[in-house]
Every structure is written in structure tokens, then in C-alpha cells.
Amino acid sequence: MEEFQLARNKALEKIKLADHMLTQTYPLVKDPKLLVAVIENIFLALTNGIASILHYERTFKRVPPFVDNFENKFAVFRQNCVERHSLGRETIDLISEIKEAVIAHRKSPVEFARKDNFVICQDDYKLKTISVEKIKNYISSTKSFLNKVSTIVSKNETIFR
């Protein structure tokens, strides 16, 4: 299997896991801390989706070599792939928003659960709230993005068999 196929499969696995955690596990456990794990799996799904497209494009020499870290991959993706594959501004906004939530969680000095929300307090007293409804929208948008990724990378898949 090619690297872009592995990344696509891993992305689909992560979004499936995030969806299962939100729809099956969360209603049983009712622990808002689980929402953070769902967000992290969505982020991993998006990251692997980006990697899949980049490795696919790299196979056909359409993008320059890139360093394997999120910042570099995201920059190359935004610069070379978004317009070419008509992914739209909403994809970039989704990825940025999820990344901000993950970083806010990692850097946050204080976090707490309130009702069905998970609240992250940042150093500058800004609050970031993660709710079930927001996460459902994120999962839906991520699934849509990953469907586009699958369509893009499967165009020439028969070449690699």
C-alpha cells in the first residue's frame, strides 16, 4: 500500500473512532472530559487527511518535498492543494478551529465541566467551550472532507496495484 492510502485509512479510522466515542460512549459515561478525546481524534483524522492528499500529490510531483510536521504540511496543503481540488475556505477554517481547540487544551491552566460542556480557560482569561453540538458539526464536516480526500486519492489508485 502506498503512503497516501495508509494515511487515508488512518484518517477514516480516527473519524470513525471519534464518532463512536461521541454517539456511543459519551451518552453512557456522561463525562465531558471525553469530549476532549473526541476533538483530538477529529484533529488526527484531519491531519491524516491532509497527509493523504500531500503524499498523493507528492507521488505525482505536484507539491515540493515537505517536512513531516503539522505546520509545514498545513502550509503546503493550503498553498498547493486547496484550490486545485476545490476544497474551499471552510476546510481551512475547520482545521484551524480544531487545531486551536487542541492547543488550548494542552496549554490551559484550568479546565472544568459545566452541564454538557467542557470549558477550557486560557492564560489571558479567554474561555473556549466544547459542546456536543459543536462536536457533531465538526464530525460531520470532517466526514465530508474525508469523503473528498477519498475521491481525490482514489482517482489513480489502480496504478498502484
Secondary structure, DSSP 8 states (H G I E B T S, - for coil): --HHHHHHHHHHHHHHHHHHIIIIIHHHH--TTHHHHHHHHHHHHHHHHHHHHHHHHHHTT-S----SSHHHHHHHHHHHTTTTTT--HHHHHHHHHHHHHHHHHHH-SEEEEETTEEEEE-TTS-EEEEEHHHHHHHHHHHHHHHHHHHHHHTTTGGGG-
